């Protein structure tokens, strides 16, 4: 399933990867428009994942995974062939996002349905952390193909990725979930589970920060490289891939710390650390790349370090009868705030002088820091409410 997910994720960040070098100048996009384009995939995901993930409580998640992988490949292919501007690009990116809604959380459900009884925390964390490795692969392939053969070729090549997950699906043994009770989209039992909702809301803050920096990292390092001639080896390709590859071990280690020291305590410490690093990057946005690189690499660790702990915490806190519905809420909240994060950073950049201004990047990283600090508040509310109950 982890290998299949690498294929599913190959198209995942094609738009952010080529945004600064190709789409913004060719389509004359503002920061807000660029953020809207990048966030359209998360928006498509958000609109469909409540139904698709909840269906996994009623039918074998493998069937949804097959359909989602096919639609993801189709949306990516359509973007490469027919996108001509903001709105057509947003439409095709949203279709790819709809497909990914049938691939990520249903994939997690397909995995957990086939695990032996017991603590599945580590298996879930390997699956969620392979997300970051897949994103790094997407950054690498997208930028190299776009530079060699043009940005449309980047979409055509990465559209082949979801076919890997299709192959994995056909190797999985069928599993029929226990019959679910109640209405399909009845999320009331999920919202009443404050222990799970703390992790869900914390995941939303995490996704705001994560997708905000993933969308704008290439553009930020393009700005840094343009201002400094002494860091030529530190290209946006190198930095974006390093940022993503570090996320996988960071997520695994973050979950191990959560198991050892307590989930809420470990996640809260990571989120506060991430806010501090974001503020430091913003403060030194106009400095040498050799000063910024250690901060970016530290951020590459703090941003994803809470991901596996949040998702495995949600899964274990969920009522087994409503695990698919809980995953649906978890993913809906996360990707809603992912779309908001991409757009909010674009708005901040526009308001503070544009992507060529150091003060604009300072404002953008302040937005990221404020966003992640909402996570500890959610966990505090969850812990306090659960204790009172």
Short mmCIF file of the C-alpha atoms (twelve columns), coordinates in Angstrom:
data_MODEL
# 
_entry.id   MODEL 
# 
loop_
_atom_site.group_PDB 
_atom_site.id 
_atom_site.type_symbol 
_atom_site.label_atom_id 
_atom_site.label_alt_id 
_atom_site.label_comp_id 
_atom_site.label_asym_id 
_atom_site.label_seq_id 
_atom_site.Cartn_x 
_atom_site.Cartn_y 
_atom_site.Cartn_z 
_atom_site.pdbx_PDB_model_num 
ATOM 1   C CA . UNK A 1   0.000   0.000  0.000   1 
ATOM 2   C CA . UNK A 2   2.886   2.373  0.676   1 
ATOM 3   C CA . UNK A 3   4.344   1.643  -2.771  1 
ATOM 4   C CA . UNK A 4   0.901   2.140  -4.323  1 
ATOM 5   C CA . UNK A 5   0.586   5.463  -2.543  1 
ATOM 6   C CA . UNK A 6   3.857   6.663  -4.068  1 
ATOM 7   C CA . UNK A 7   2.193   6.176  -7.451  1 
ATOM 8   C CA . UNK A 8   -0.996  7.919  -6.329  1 
ATOM 9   C CA . UNK A 9   1.051   10.900 -5.175  1 
ATOM 10  C CA . UNK A 10  3.130   11.333 -8.327  1 
ATOM 11  C CA . UNK A 11  0.686   13.985 -9.694  1 
ATOM 12  C CA . UNK A 12  0.028   15.503 -6.264  1 
ATOM 13  C CA . UNK A 13  2.211   18.635 -6.351  1 
ATOM 14  C CA . UNK A 14  2.676   19.145 -10.086 1 
ATOM 15  C CA . UNK A 15  0.843   22.479 -9.918  1 
ATOM 16  C CA . UNK A 16  2.899   23.923 -7.001  1 
ATOM 17  C CA . UNK A 17  6.089   22.554 -8.590  1 
ATOM 18  C CA . UNK A 18  5.662   24.466 -11.849 1 
ATOM 19  C CA . UNK A 19  3.668   27.429 -10.544 1 
ATOM 20  C CA . UNK A 20  6.465   29.976 -10.149 1 
ATOM 21  C CA . UNK A 21  8.494   29.124 -13.245 1 
ATOM 22  C CA . UNK A 22  5.718   28.391 -15.739 1 
ATOM 23  C CA . UNK A 23  2.063   29.014 -14.834 1 
ATOM 24  C CA . UNK A 24  2.294   32.360 -13.005 1 
ATOM 25  C CA . UNK A 25  4.195   34.114 -15.830 1 
ATOM 26  C CA . UNK A 26  2.386   32.361 -18.697 1 
ATOM 27  C CA . UNK A 27  -1.127  32.860 -17.291 1 
ATOM 28  C CA . UNK A 28  -0.362  36.220 -15.579 1 
ATOM 29  C CA . UNK A 29  -1.599  35.043 -12.173 1 
ATOM 30  C CA . UNK A 30  -1.614  37.090 -8.968  1 
ATOM 31  C CA . UNK A 31  -0.606  35.463 -5.691  1 
ATOM 32  C CA . UNK A 32  -4.236  34.923 -4.704  1 
ATOM 33  C CA . UNK A 33  -5.065  33.407 -8.103  1 
ATOM 34  C CA . UNK A 34  -2.038  31.118 -7.919  1 
ATOM 35  C CA . UNK A 35  -3.097  30.020 -4.448  1 
ATOM 36  C CA . UNK A 36  -6.626  29.390 -5.735  1 
ATOM 37  C CA . UNK A 37  -5.292  27.265 -8.597  1 
ATOM 38  C CA . UNK A 38  -3.052  25.233 -6.293  1 
ATOM 39  C CA . UNK A 39  -5.828  24.852 -3.717  1 
ATOM 40  C CA . UNK A 40  -8.438  23.695 -6.231  1 
ATOM 41  C CA . UNK A 41  -7.196  20.114 -5.944  1 
ATOM 42  C CA . UNK A 42  -7.712  20.188 -2.181  1 
ATOM 43  C CA . UNK A 43  -11.151 21.755 -2.741  1 
ATOM 44  C CA . UNK A 44  -12.202 18.919 -5.050  1 
ATOM 45  C CA . UNK A 45  -10.924 16.458 -2.472  1 
ATOM 46  C CA . UNK A 46  -12.798 18.195 0.344   1 
ATOM 47  C CA . UNK A 47  -16.145 18.153 -1.473  1 
ATOM 48  C CA . UNK A 48  -16.126 14.424 -2.189  1 
ATOM 49  C CA . UNK A 49  -14.177 12.744 0.611   1 
ATOM 50  C CA . UNK A 50  -17.109 12.810 3.108   1 
ATOM 51  C CA . UNK A 51  -19.100 10.477 0.857   1 
ATOM 52  C CA . UNK A 52  -16.217 8.347  -0.419  1 
ATOM 53  C CA . UNK A 53  -14.540 7.756  2.948   1 
ATOM 54  C CA . UNK A 54  -17.851 7.093  4.707   1 
ATOM 55  C CA . UNK A 55  -18.766 4.533  2.054   1 
ATOM 56  C CA . UNK A 56  -15.801 2.464  3.230   1 
ATOM 57  C CA . UNK A 57  -17.859 1.569  6.326   1 
ATOM 58  C CA . UNK A 58  -20.331 -0.146 3.964   1 
ATOM 59  C CA . UNK A 59  -18.372 -1.525 0.998   1 
ATOM 60  C CA . UNK A 60  -14.839 -2.756 0.452   1 
ATOM 61  C CA . UNK A 61  -12.555 0.294  0.359   1 
ATOM 62  C CA . UNK A 62  -10.586 -1.394 -2.433  1 
ATOM 63  C CA . UNK A 63  -13.434 -0.694 -4.887  1 
ATOM 64  C CA . UNK A 64  -13.393 3.028  -4.087  1 
ATOM 65  C CA . UNK A 65  -9.611  3.028  -4.316  1 
ATOM 66  C CA . UNK A 66  -9.753  1.624  -7.850  1 
ATOM 67  C CA . UNK A 67  -12.245 4.265  -9.044  1 
ATOM 68  C CA . UNK A 68  -10.388 7.096  -7.292  1 
ATOM 69  C CA . UNK A 69  -7.035  6.152  -8.821  1 
ATOM 70  C CA . UNK A 70  -8.545  6.130  -12.310 1 
ATOM 71  C CA . UNK A 71  -10.171 9.571  -11.864 1 
ATOM 72  C CA . UNK A 72  -6.945  11.023 -10.435 1 
ATOM 73  C CA . UNK A 73  -5.044  9.906  -13.528 1 
ATOM 74  C CA . UNK A 74  -7.774  11.334 -15.770 1 
ATOM 75  C CA . UNK A 75  -7.817  14.780 -14.133 1 
ATOM 76  C CA . UNK A 76  -4.033  15.053 -14.349 1 
ATOM 77  C CA . UNK A 77  -4.084  14.030 -18.006 1 
ATOM 78  C CA . UNK A 78  -6.812  16.574 -18.830 1 
ATOM 79  C CA . UNK A 79  -4.789  19.377 -17.208 1 
ATOM 80  C CA . UNK A 80  -1.771  18.545 -19.332 1 
ATOM 81  C CA . UNK A 81  -3.776  18.357 -22.538 1 
ATOM 82  C CA . UNK A 82  -6.389  21.110 -22.254 1 
ATOM 83  C CA . UNK A 83  -5.698  23.628 -19.444 1 
ATOM 84  C CA . UNK A 84  -5.331  27.154 -20.846 1 
ATOM 85  C CA . UNK A 85  -5.801  29.442 -17.833 1 
ATOM 86  C CA . UNK A 86  -6.889  29.807 -14.222 1 
ATOM 87  C CA . UNK A 87  -10.408 28.405 -14.472 1 
ATOM 88  C CA . UNK A 88  -9.794  25.492 -16.820 1 
ATOM 89  C CA . UNK A 89  -6.701  24.597 -14.773 1 
ATOM 90  C CA . UNK A 90  -8.675  24.806 -11.529 1 
ATOM 91  C CA . UNK A 91  -11.395 22.562 -12.977 1 
ATOM 92  C CA . UNK A 92  -8.995  19.815 -14.067 1 
ATOM 93  C CA . UNK A 93  -7.003  20.095 -10.848 1 
ATOM 94  C CA . UNK A 94  -10.252 19.715 -8.897  1 
ATOM 95  C CA . UNK A 95  -11.070 16.547 -10.873 1 
ATOM 96  C CA . UNK A 96  -7.661  15.149 -9.918  1 
ATOM 97  C CA . UNK A 97  -8.429  16.119 -6.315  1 
ATOM 98  C CA . UNK A 98  -11.751 14.249 -6.480  1 
ATOM 99  C CA . UNK A 99  -9.851  11.186 -7.632  1 
ATOM 100 C CA . UNK A 100 -7.351  11.538 -4.803  1 
ATOM 101 C CA . UNK A 101 -10.293 11.674 -2.377  1 
ATOM 102 C CA . UNK A 102 -11.027 8.125  -3.481  1 
ATOM 103 C CA . UNK A 103 -7.390  7.115  -3.047  1 
ATOM 104 C CA . UNK A 104 -5.864  8.487  0.180   1 
ATOM 105 C CA . UNK A 105 -8.292  7.878  3.061   1 
ATOM 106 C CA . UNK A 106 -9.983  4.905  1.344   1 
ATOM 107 C CA . UNK A 107 -6.459  3.554  0.911   1 
ATOM 108 C CA . UNK A 108 -5.854  3.950  4.638   1 
ATOM 109 C CA . UNK A 109 -9.163  2.189  5.353   1 
ATOM 110 C CA . UNK A 110 -8.270  -0.599 2.912   1 
ATOM 111 C CA . UNK A 111 -5.006  -1.020 4.838   1 
ATOM 112 C CA . UNK A 112 -6.492  -0.956 8.354   1 
ATOM 113 C CA . UNK A 113 -9.267  -3.383 7.331   1 
ATOM 114 C CA . UNK A 114 -6.546  -5.890 6.439   1 
ATOM 115 C CA . UNK A 115 -4.336  -5.455 9.509   1 
ATOM 116 C CA . UNK A 116 -4.329  -7.955 12.354  1 
ATOM 117 C CA . UNK A 117 -6.158  -6.824 15.527  1 
ATOM 118 C CA . UNK A 118 -4.098  -4.751 17.921  1 
ATOM 119 C CA . UNK A 119 -2.183  -1.498 17.902  1 
ATOM 120 C CA . UNK A 120 -1.955  -0.322 14.281  1 
ATOM 121 C CA . UNK A 121 -0.206  2.947  15.100  1 
ATOM 122 C CA . UNK A 122 3.085   2.110  13.382  1 
ATOM 123 C CA . UNK A 123 1.499   0.678  10.243  1 
ATOM 124 C CA . UNK A 124 -0.725  3.758  9.896   1 
ATOM 125 C CA . UNK A 125 2.281   6.025  10.434  1 
ATOM 126 C CA . UNK A 126 4.286   4.253  7.711   1 
ATOM 127 C CA . UNK A 127 1.376   4.785  5.331   1 
ATOM 128 C CA . UNK A 128 0.910   8.466  6.231   1 
ATOM 129 C CA . UNK A 129 4.648   9.171  6.240   1 
ATOM 130 C CA . UNK A 130 5.077   7.590  2.807   1 
ATOM 131 C CA . UNK A 131 2.813   10.453 1.708   1 
ATOM 132 C CA . UNK A 132 5.730   12.818 2.240   1 
ATOM 133 C CA . UNK A 133 8.168   10.627 0.314   1 
ATOM 134 C CA . UNK A 134 5.656   10.522 -2.544  1 
ATOM 135 C CA . UNK A 135 5.364   14.294 -2.494  1 
ATOM 136 C CA . UNK A 136 9.148   14.577 -2.742  1 
ATOM 137 C CA . UNK A 137 9.097   12.259 -5.746  1 
ATOM 138 C CA . UNK A 138 6.327   14.388 -7.267  1 
ATOM 139 C CA . UNK A 139 8.357   17.579 -6.781  1 
ATOM 140 C CA . UNK A 140 11.417  15.963 -8.373  1 
ATOM 141 C CA . UNK A 141 9.747   14.389 -11.405 1 
ATOM 142 C CA . UNK A 142 7.469   17.367 -12.096 1 
ATOM 143 C CA . UNK A 143 10.244  19.963 -12.138 1 
ATOM 144 C CA . UNK A 144 12.760  17.871 -14.070 1 
ATOM 145 C CA . UNK A 145 10.227  16.892 -16.754 1 
ATOM 146 C CA . UNK A 146 8.872   20.463 -17.014 1 
ATOM 147 C CA . UNK A 147 12.382  21.895 -17.448 1 
ATOM 148 C CA . UNK A 148 13.280  19.287 -20.071 1 
ATOM 149 C CA . UNK A 149 10.077  19.014 -22.120 1 
ATOM 150 C CA . UNK A 150 7.693   21.761 -20.927 1 
ATOM 151 C CA . UNK A 151 5.069   21.980 -18.216 1 
ATOM 152 C CA . UNK A 152 2.402   20.024 -20.106 1 
ATOM 153 C CA . UNK A 153 4.716   17.021 -20.281 1 
ATOM 154 C CA . UNK A 154 4.978   17.097 -16.469 1 
ATOM 155 C CA . UNK A 155 1.246   16.378 -16.225 1 
ATOM 156 C CA . UNK A 156 1.294   13.710 -18.922 1 
ATOM 157 C CA . UNK A 157 4.144   11.813 -17.238 1 
ATOM 158 C CA . UNK A 158 2.826   12.039 -13.676 1 
ATOM 159 C CA . UNK A 159 -0.651  10.939 -14.798 1 
ATOM 160 C CA . UNK A 160 0.848   7.447  -15.087 1 
ATOM 161 C CA . UNK A 161 1.506   7.308  -11.336 1 
ATOM 162 C CA . UNK A 162 -1.991  6.331  -10.105 1 
ATOM 163 C CA . UNK A 163 -1.798  3.248  -12.336 1 
ATOM 164 C CA . UNK A 164 0.654   1.831  -9.765  1 
ATOM 165 C CA . UNK A 165 -2.039  1.958  -7.079  1 
ATOM 166 C CA . UNK A 166 -4.470  0.318  -9.501  1 
ATOM 167 C CA . UNK A 167 -2.042  -2.588 -9.829  1 
ATOM 168 C CA . UNK A 168 -1.742  -2.844 -6.038  1 
ATOM 169 C CA . UNK A 169 -5.531  -2.894 -5.676  1 
ATOM 170 C CA . UNK A 170 -5.872  -5.970 -7.818  1 
ATOM 171 C CA . UNK A 171 -3.406  -7.798 -5.540  1 
ATOM 172 C CA . UNK A 172 -5.456  -7.125 -2.378  1 
ATOM 173 C CA . UNK A 173 -7.795  -9.795 -1.109  1 
ATOM 174 C CA . UNK A 174 -11.469 -8.656 -0.943  1 
ATOM 175 C CA . UNK A 175 -12.718 -7.635 2.508   1 
ATOM 176 C CA . UNK A 176 -16.359 -6.978 3.344   1 
ATOM 177 C CA . UNK A 177 -16.834 -4.572 6.289   1 
ATOM 178 C CA . UNK A 178 -19.373 -5.331 8.989   1 
ATOM 179 C CA . UNK A 179 -22.818 -3.919 8.127   1 
ATOM 180 C CA . UNK A 180 -23.041 -0.249 9.149   1 
ATOM 181 C CA . UNK A 181 -26.047 1.167  10.930  1 
ATOM 182 C CA . UNK A 182 -27.665 4.565  10.473  1 
ATOM 183 C CA . UNK A 183 -27.649 7.014  7.590   1 
ATOM 184 C CA . UNK A 184 -24.709 7.256  5.202   1 
ATOM 185 C CA . UNK A 185 -23.669 10.811 6.065   1 
ATOM 186 C CA . UNK A 186 -24.540 10.772 9.748   1 
ATOM 187 C CA . UNK A 187 -21.515 12.456 11.305  1 
ATOM 188 C CA . UNK A 188 -23.143 13.253 14.661  1 
ATOM 189 C CA . UNK A 189 -21.434 10.299 16.435  1 
ATOM 190 C CA . UNK A 190 -18.091 11.540 15.104  1 
ATOM 191 C CA . UNK A 191 -18.614 15.100 16.349  1 
ATOM 192 C CA . UNK A 192 -19.641 13.785 19.782  1 
ATOM 193 C CA . UNK A 193 -16.339 11.942 20.064  1 
ATOM 194 C CA . UNK A 194 -14.297 14.864 21.412  1 
ATOM 195 C CA . UNK A 195 -11.196 12.714 21.856  1 
ATOM 196 C CA . UNK A 196 -11.104 11.990 18.104  1 
ATOM 197 C CA . UNK A 197 -12.163 15.544 17.188  1 
ATOM 198 C CA . UNK A 198 -9.150  16.999 18.985  1 
ATOM 199 C CA . UNK A 199 -6.902  15.085 16.592  1 
ATOM 200 C CA . UNK A 200 -9.134  16.025 13.639  1 
ATOM 201 C CA . UNK A 201 -8.927  19.762 14.388  1 
ATOM 202 C CA . UNK A 202 -5.211  19.498 15.123  1 
ATOM 203 C CA . UNK A 203 -4.814  17.814 11.741  1 
ATOM 204 C CA . UNK A 204 -6.595  20.774 10.158  1 
ATOM 205 C CA . UNK A 205 -4.006  23.159 11.605  1 
ATOM 206 C CA . UNK A 206 -1.237  20.826 10.424  1 
ATOM 207 C CA . UNK A 207 -2.663  20.728 6.879   1 
ATOM 208 C CA . UNK A 208 -3.002  24.526 6.730   1 
ATOM 209 C CA . UNK A 209 0.705   24.837 7.451   1 
ATOM 210 C CA . UNK A 210 1.807   21.860 5.371   1 
ATOM 211 C CA . UNK A 211 -0.059  22.709 2.186   1 
ATOM 212 C CA . UNK A 212 0.746   26.403 2.567   1 
ATOM 213 C CA . UNK A 213 4.476   25.737 2.545   1 
ATOM 214 C CA . UNK A 214 4.259   22.994 -0.097  1 
ATOM 215 C CA . UNK A 215 2.392   25.306 -2.450  1 
ATOM 216 C CA . UNK A 216 4.801   28.198 -2.054  1 
ATOM 217 C CA . UNK A 217 8.153   26.546 -1.231  1 
ATOM 218 C CA . UNK A 218 9.387   26.513 -4.843  1 
ATOM 219 C CA . UNK A 219 8.339   30.150 -5.289  1 
ATOM 220 C CA . UNK A 220 10.030  31.126 -2.009  1 
ATOM 221 C CA . UNK A 221 13.302  29.468 -2.915  1 
ATOM 222 C CA . UNK A 222 13.137  30.965 -6.402  1 
ATOM 223 C CA . UNK A 223 13.000  34.348 -4.628  1 
ATOM 224 C CA . UNK A 224 15.945  33.399 -2.381  1 
ATOM 225 C CA . UNK A 225 18.052  32.110 -5.291  1 
ATOM 226 C CA . UNK A 226 17.338  35.207 -7.393  1 
ATOM 227 C CA . UNK A 227 18.687  37.480 -4.637  1 
ATOM 228 C CA . UNK A 228 21.852  35.476 -4.012  1 
ATOM 229 C CA . UNK A 229 24.432  34.251 -6.473  1 
ATOM 230 C CA . UNK A 230 26.412  32.248 -3.882  1 
ATOM 231 C CA . UNK A 231 23.921  29.399 -3.575  1 
ATOM 232 C CA . UNK A 232 23.611  28.194 -7.157  1 
ATOM 233 C CA . UNK A 233 23.653  24.508 -6.192  1 
ATOM 234 C CA . UNK A 234 20.670  25.098 -3.924  1 
ATOM 235 C CA . UNK A 235 18.099  25.150 -6.698  1 
ATOM 236 C CA . UNK A 236 14.343  25.045 -6.025  1 
ATOM 237 C CA . UNK A 237 14.349  21.423 -7.256  1 
ATOM 238 C CA . UNK A 238 16.983  20.377 -4.696  1 
ATOM 239 C CA . UNK A 239 15.389  22.252 -1.799  1 
ATOM 240 C CA . UNK A 240 11.811  21.115 -2.491  1 
ATOM 241 C CA . UNK A 241 12.864  17.451 -2.781  1 
ATOM 242 C CA . UNK A 242 14.987  17.616 0.374   1 
ATOM 243 C CA . UNK A 243 12.085  19.247 2.203   1 
ATOM 244 C CA . UNK A 244 9.705   16.456 1.238   1 
ATOM 245 C CA . UNK A 245 12.071  13.502 1.710   1 
ATOM 246 C CA . UNK A 246 12.902  14.564 5.280   1 
ATOM 247 C CA . UNK A 247 9.206   14.473 6.089   1 
ATOM 248 C CA . UNK A 248 8.968   10.671 6.052   1 
ATOM 249 C CA . UNK A 249 11.455  9.929  8.876   1 
ATOM 250 C CA . UNK A 250 10.191  13.025 10.731  1 
ATOM 251 C CA . UNK A 251 6.627   11.693 10.734  1 
ATOM 252 C CA . UNK A 252 7.736   8.218  11.883  1 
ATOM 253 C CA . UNK A 253 9.927   9.627  14.679  1 
ATOM 254 C CA . UNK A 254 7.148   12.019 15.697  1 
ATOM 255 C CA . UNK A 255 4.765   9.107  16.172  1 
ATOM 256 C CA . UNK A 256 7.385   7.153  18.140  1 
ATOM 257 C CA . UNK A 257 7.749   10.159 20.459  1 
ATOM 258 C CA . UNK A 258 3.971   10.288 20.791  1 
ATOM 259 C CA . UNK A 259 3.898   6.614  21.817  1 
ATOM 260 C CA . UNK A 260 6.675   7.138  24.351  1 
ATOM 261 C CA . UNK A 261 5.900   10.554 25.842  1 
ATOM 262 C CA . UNK A 262 2.158   10.926 25.277  1 
ATOM 263 C CA . UNK A 263 0.363   11.862 22.083  1 
ATOM 264 C CA . UNK A 264 -0.996  15.284 23.090  1 
ATOM 265 C CA . UNK A 265 2.263   16.362 24.726  1 
ATOM 266 C CA . UNK A 266 4.445   15.337 21.759  1 
ATOM 267 C CA . UNK A 267 2.175   16.895 19.129  1 
ATOM 268 C CA . UNK A 268 1.900   20.164 21.063  1 
ATOM 269 C CA . UNK A 269 5.702   20.414 21.410  1 
ATOM 270 C CA . UNK A 270 6.149   19.827 17.668  1 
ATOM 271 C CA . UNK A 271 3.558   22.464 16.742  1 
ATOM 272 C CA . UNK A 272 5.106   25.141 18.961  1 
ATOM 273 C CA . UNK A 273 8.552   24.338 17.543  1 
ATOM 274 C CA . UNK A 274 7.193   24.611 14.000  1 
ATOM 275 C CA . UNK A 275 5.723   28.047 14.689  1 
ATOM 276 C CA . UNK A 276 9.072   29.275 16.026  1 
ATOM 277 C CA . UNK A 277 10.959  28.010 12.959  1 
ATOM 278 C CA . UNK A 278 8.410   29.613 10.601  1 
ATOM 279 C CA . UNK A 279 8.841   32.971 12.316  1 
ATOM 280 C CA . UNK A 280 12.649  32.699 12.045  1 
ATOM 281 C CA . UNK A 281 12.450  31.928 8.311   1 
ATOM 282 C CA . UNK A 282 10.180  34.933 7.837   1 
ATOM 283 C CA . UNK A 283 12.517  37.174 9.796   1 
ATOM 284 C CA . UNK A 284 15.541  36.139 7.675   1 
ATOM 285 C CA . UNK A 285 13.725  35.847 4.332   1 
ATOM 286 C CA . UNK A 286 16.139  38.249 2.609   1 
ATOM 287 C CA . UNK A 287 19.336  36.675 3.992   1 
ATOM 288 C CA . UNK A 288 21.826  34.225 2.481   1 
ATOM 289 C CA . UNK A 289 20.552  30.809 1.328   1 
ATOM 290 C CA . UNK A 290 23.246  29.253 3.511   1 
ATOM 291 C CA . UNK A 291 21.550  30.797 6.564   1 
ATOM 292 C CA . UNK A 292 18.063  29.921 5.356   1 
ATOM 293 C CA . UNK A 293 18.835  26.338 4.344   1 
ATOM 294 C CA . UNK A 294 19.284  25.007 7.930   1 
ATOM 295 C CA . UNK A 295 16.039  26.724 8.917   1 
ATOM 296 C CA . UNK A 296 14.192  25.240 5.927   1 
ATOM 297 C CA . UNK A 297 15.541  21.780 6.755   1 
ATOM 298 C CA . UNK A 298 14.480  22.215 10.395  1 
ATOM 299 C CA . UNK A 299 11.043  23.246 9.112   1 
ATOM 300 C CA . UNK A 300 11.017  20.146 6.897   1 
ATOM 301 C CA . UNK A 301 11.190  18.139 10.139  1 
ATOM 302 C CA . UNK A 302 8.798   20.112 12.352  1 
ATOM 303 C CA . UNK A 303 6.015   20.529 9.757   1 
ATOM 304 C CA . UNK A 304 5.336   16.796 9.180   1 
ATOM 305 C CA . UNK A 305 6.478   15.453 12.569  1 
ATOM 306 C CA . UNK A 306 2.936   15.628 13.955  1 
ATOM 307 C CA . UNK A 307 1.223   14.072 10.916  1 
ATOM 308 C CA . UNK A 308 1.483   10.375 11.739  1 
ATOM 309 C CA . UNK A 309 0.739   10.965 15.425  1 
ATOM 310 C CA . UNK A 310 -2.402  12.955 14.577  1 
ATOM 311 C CA . UNK A 311 -3.768  10.436 12.064  1 
ATOM 312 C CA . UNK A 312 -2.991  7.345  14.133  1 
ATOM 313 C CA . UNK A 313 -4.430  9.111  17.199  1 
ATOM 314 C CA . UNK A 314 -7.642  9.835  15.308  1 
ATOM 315 C CA . UNK A 315 -7.879  6.246  14.072  1 
ATOM 316 C CA . UNK A 316 -7.398  4.761  17.534  1 
ATOM 317 C CA . UNK A 317 -9.787  7.244  19.176  1 
ATOM 318 C CA . UNK A 318 -12.532 6.580  16.593  1 
ATOM 319 C CA . UNK A 319 -15.454 4.313  17.372  1 
ATOM 320 C CA . UNK A 320 -14.787 1.184  15.230  1 
ATOM 321 C CA . UNK A 321 -18.367 1.354  13.882  1 
ATOM 322 C CA . UNK A 322 -17.718 4.885  12.595  1 
ATOM 323 C CA . UNK A 323 -14.045 4.677  11.654  1 
ATOM 324 C CA . UNK A 324 -14.717 5.404  7.980   1 
ATOM 325 C CA . UNK A 325 -16.930 8.366  8.893   1 
ATOM 326 C CA . UNK A 326 -14.278 9.636  11.322  1 
ATOM 327 C CA . UNK A 327 -11.649 9.382  8.585   1 
ATOM 328 C CA . UNK A 328 -14.019 11.298 6.309   1 
ATOM 329 C CA . UNK A 329 -14.335 14.177 8.794   1 
ATOM 330 C CA . UNK A 330 -10.578 14.066 9.465   1 
ATOM 331 C CA . UNK A 331 -9.765  14.325 5.780   1 
ATOM 332 C CA . UNK A 332 -12.467 16.916 5.023   1 
ATOM 333 C CA . UNK A 333 -11.236 19.243 7.758   1 
ATOM 334 C CA . UNK A 334 -7.613  18.686 6.752   1 
ATOM 335 C CA . UNK A 335 -8.005  19.343 3.056   1 
ATOM 336 C CA . UNK A 336 -10.417 22.250 3.605   1 
ATOM 337 C CA . UNK A 337 -7.679  23.967 5.552   1 
ATOM 338 C CA . UNK A 338 -5.113  22.827 2.973   1 
ATOM 339 C CA . UNK A 339 -6.972  24.807 0.302   1 
ATOM 340 C CA . UNK A 340 -7.287  27.737 2.704   1 
ATOM 341 C CA . UNK A 341 -3.571  27.633 3.498   1 
ATOM 342 C CA . UNK A 342 -2.520  27.809 -0.165  1 
ATOM 343 C CA . UNK A 343 -4.885  30.713 -0.815  1 
ATOM 344 C CA . UNK A 344 -4.153  32.576 2.450   1 
ATOM 345 C CA . UNK A 345 -0.427  32.670 1.717   1 
ATOM 346 C CA . UNK A 346 -1.138  34.002 -1.769  1 
ATOM 347 C CA . UNK A 347 -3.313  36.757 -0.294  1 
ATOM 348 C CA . UNK A 348 -0.613  37.616 2.266   1 
ATOM 349 C CA . UNK A 349 2.001   37.829 -0.493  1 
ATOM 350 C CA . UNK A 350 -0.201  40.130 -2.584  1 
ATOM 351 C CA . UNK A 351 -1.021  42.361 0.385   1 
ATOM 352 C CA . UNK A 352 2.616   42.760 1.482   1 
ATOM 353 C CA . UNK A 353 4.223   43.516 -1.875  1 
ATOM 354 C CA . UNK A 354 4.212   40.346 -3.987  1 
ATOM 355 C CA . UNK A 355 6.481   37.276 -4.251  1 
ATOM 356 C CA . UNK A 356 9.509   39.413 -5.144  1 
ATOM 357 C CA . UNK A 357 9.369   41.281 -1.806  1 
ATOM 358 C CA . UNK A 358 11.112  40.082 1.370   1 
ATOM 359 C CA . UNK A 359 8.422   41.685 3.544   1 
ATOM 360 C CA . UNK A 360 5.785   39.655 1.687   1 
ATOM 361 C CA . UNK A 361 7.540   36.416 2.574   1 
ATOM 362 C CA . UNK A 362 7.828   37.565 6.177   1 
ATOM 363 C CA . UNK A 363 4.055   38.052 6.203   1 
ATOM 364 C CA . UNK A 364 3.505   34.640 4.607   1 
ATOM 365 C CA . UNK A 365 5.526   32.807 7.249   1 
ATOM 366 C CA . UNK A 366 3.731   34.699 10.017  1 
ATOM 367 C CA . UNK A 367 0.464   33.361 8.564   1 
ATOM 368 C CA . UNK A 368 1.898   29.820 8.695   1 
ATOM 369 C CA . UNK A 369 2.978   30.263 12.321  1 
ATOM 370 C CA . UNK A 370 -0.433  31.545 13.391  1 
ATOM 371 C CA . UNK A 371 -2.138  28.669 11.585  1 
ATOM 372 C CA . UNK A 372 -0.170  25.889 13.284  1 
ATOM 373 C CA . UNK A 373 -0.640  27.428 16.744  1 
ATOM 374 C CA . UNK A 374 -4.365  26.670 16.468  1 
ATOM 375 C CA . UNK A 375 -3.447  22.973 16.773  1 
ATOM 376 C CA . UNK A 376 -2.406  23.037 20.458  1 
ATOM 377 C CA . UNK A 377 -5.623  24.928 21.233  1 
ATOM 378 C CA . UNK A 378 -7.669  22.133 19.635  1 
ATOM 379 C CA . UNK A 379 -5.801  19.467 21.591  1 
ATOM 380 C CA . UNK A 380 -6.219  21.403 24.861  1 
ATOM 381 C CA . UNK A 381 -9.976  21.703 24.223  1 
ATOM 382 C CA . UNK A 382 -10.213 17.987 23.481  1 
ATOM 383 C CA . UNK A 383 -8.288  16.944 26.574  1 
ATOM 384 C CA . UNK A 384 -10.236 19.271 28.858  1 
ATOM 385 C CA . UNK A 385 -13.619 18.256 27.443  1 
ATOM 386 C CA . UNK A 386 -12.810 14.543 27.643  1 
ATOM 387 C CA . UNK A 387 -11.665 14.841 31.281  1 
ATOM 388 C CA . UNK A 388 -14.832 16.759 32.235  1 
ATOM 389 C CA . UNK A 389 -16.996 14.146 30.552  1 
# 
